[in-house]
Amino acid sequence: MSRLLIITGASAGIGAATARLAAVSGWQNIVVHYGRDLNGANETAAAIEAVGAKAHVIGADVSEPDAIAKMFRSIRELPAAPVDLVNNAGIVAPKGGIADLTPDRVKQVFDVNVLGAIEVARQAVMLMRDWGQGGGIVNVSSMAAKLGSPREYTDYAASKGAIDTFSTGLADELAPEGIRVNVVRPGPIETEIHAKGGQPDRLERISKNIPMGRAGKAEECAEAILWLLSDRASYCTRSFVDVSGGR
């Protein structure tokens, strides 16, 4: 499969799992983006190259438009190909209620999760158009966009709600060009994001409220993401796939 796959936030969690699965699923060139975790990105890259695919490790702070532009300048040095984007990079602030949603906190979350994601998508679409070989986009949202995450992460939930709306509009805009845009909304998944949000025990606490009785695995999200990018989903755009155990 001579396609270029760009994955933001590929040093850990869902992004890393998607990169590893892509390497054994036929993608031969994979951009492993990272924000701060170079060691994690290098581990992802090593797993990719161990199965014969090529990894391109690129760091960028996606809250900074100039850094995103620089990342795409590097990507443009690669051989032209159909471009697939997994728009996955995101952050969550510590657990808090409305009193904790200070302007600085909310701005930080939205700078990465919304403004950064939109700019990454914009740069990817410009690359697809310039190379003229099409491609696809999967934006990684969250079930928090539907559930609101009350008393925990309502700012994060709001940021993912924005991604859902953006994805709907972008899918309609790009469909005539043959560029498909879809969304995966993970529920509670076994990744480090819960510890980063100050709740390392969160999955254990909420598992009883999940119809399937357990948290999901990053690999289960990766399967849905890569299916949406594959030709098997060729008639899917503006689709939302909830990977949430029924939550």
N, C-alpha and C positions, 0 to 999 in steps of 0.2 A: 504494500500500500504506500505509494509515493506521495504521502501527505505530510504536511508540517503541523504538528500539534503543539500549541502554546498552552501551558497550564500555569496560572498564577497561584501563588501560595502552595508550591509543590514540594516544600521541604518537610512537610508533616501532614498527618491527617488525611482528609479526603483527597487533597491534591496529590500527595505522594502516592496514595493507593491507586489513583487514576493513572498516574505516570507509569507505575510498575505494570499495571494491567494492560495499558496501551502497548507497552513494549513487547508483550507476548501475544498481542492481538493484531499485530501487523503494522503499526505505526513505526516508521523507521527513523524519523527525526523528531525529537521531543525537546521543546524548550522548557527547562526546569527553572521557573522563576522563584526567587525567595526575597523576603524583606530583610530579615536580620539573621536567620538561621542558615548560615553558609554550610555548617557541618551537616545539617539535615539535608540540604540540597545536594551536597556531594554524595551522601548515602543513597539518595534517590537516583542520582546519576549513575552511580556504580551498579545499582540493581538493573537499570535500563541497559547499560552497556554489557552486563554479564550475559544477556540473552541476545546480543548482537545488534541492538539498535543504537542509535547515536543520540547522546544527551548534550544539550547546550545549556550550561548553567549561567543564568543572568540575574544579577541582583538589582532591585529597584524599590524605592519607597513609593508605593502606589498612591500615597496621599500627595505626592508632588508631581504635577503634570510634566515638568521638565525631565524628571527621572523616567517617567513612562515613555516620553518621546525618545530619550537616549536608548532605552531598552529596545524600542522598535527600530531605531537606526541600526542596532546590532543585528536584529532579526533580518532586516532587509539585506544583509550581507550573505545570507544563506541562499541556496539555490531556490528559484521560484517554484512554487508548488501550490496545490490547493491548501488552504489554511483552515485549521480547526482551532477554536479557542474554548478553553474551559476557564471561565471567569470566576475564579474560586477564592481569591485572597479576601480575607475579612478578619475583623477583630471584634471582641466583645469586652466591654468594661466590667468592673466588678459588680456583683449583685447589688441592686439598690432600688428604692422606690422613687416617686416623683421628686422628693426633696433632694435626691442625689443627682438629678439630671441637670447639672450645671451647664451653662453654655460651652465651657471649654471641653467638658466630657462629651457632650452631644456632637460638637464640631469634630472632635477627633474620630468618633465612630463614623460620622457621615463622610468625612474626608476620605476615609479608606473604603468603606462599604458601598457608598453611592457615587461620590464624585470620581473616585479612583476607578471604580468598576465601569462607569460610563466612559471615561477617557480611554481605558484599555479597550473597550468595545469599539470606540470611534477609531482608534489607531488600527485595530485589527481589520475593520471594514475598509479603511483606506488602503491597507496592504492588499486585501483581497481584490479590490477594484484595480489597483495598479498592476498586480500580477495577472489578473484576468483569468484565474483558474477556479474561482468560486471558493466555497468553504461553508463552515457551519459554526454556530455559537451555542454553547450551553452556559447559561448563567446559574450559578449556585446560590439559591436563596435559602430559605429556612421555613419550617412550619411555624416558627415564631411570627412570620408575616400574617398568618391566619389566626393564631392563638393569642398574640399580643404580649406574651411573657410578663403578666402583671406581677409587680413587686420583685421583679428580677432584672429584666433587660428590655424595658419597653422602648428604649432608644435603639437598641439593636433590632428589635422587631420592626420598628418604624423604618429603619434603613432597608430591611429586606422587603418590606411592603413597597418601598420605592423601586426596588429592583424588579419586583413582579410587574408593576405598572410599566416601567421602562421596557421590559422584555416584550410585553404585549404590543406596545407601539413599534418597537424596533422590528419585531417579526413581521408585522404588516408592511412596514416600509421596505424591507429587504426581500420579501417573498418574490416580487417580480424579477429580481436579479438572481434568483436561484440560491440565495443564502438563507438557510434555515436557522431560526432562533428558538431555542427551547429552554425550559427551566427544570432543574431538579431541586425539590424542597426536602432536605433531610430533616428528620425528627431527631430525637436523642440518639447520638452516635458516639461510639467509643473513640473519642479523640481528646487531645490535650486542651481543647478550647474551654472545657468546663473548669479545669484547674486554673487556666489563665483568667477566668472570670471569678476566681476565688471560691469555687465550689467543687473541689475534687471528688466529693461524695454525691454530687447531684444525680448521676445516673442511677445509683443504688436507691436513692430516695424516691425517684419518680417512676422507676420501672413498674411498680404495681399499678400505675395509672395508664400504662401502655397496653392496648388490647392484646398484643402478642406476648406481653409479659417480659420483655427484655429490650435492652438497647440494641441499636443496629451497629453494624461494622462498617468501617470506611470502605471496605471492598464492595459492600452491597450498593453503596452510592456510586462507586466507580463503574459498576456494571451498568447502571441506569444511564450514567453520563455517556459512556462510550457507545451504548446502544443508540442513543439519540443522535450521536454524531455519525453513526454508520449508515450505510446504504439500506440497512434493514428498516430504518426509520425514515425512508426517503419521502414519505407523504406526511410527515409530522413537522409542523411548525406552529409556534404559539401554543405549544403543549406544556402542561405542568405535570410532572411526575413526582408524587409524594412518596418518599422513601422513609416511612415513619412508623411502621408497625401498626398502622391503623389509628394512630393518634390524631 
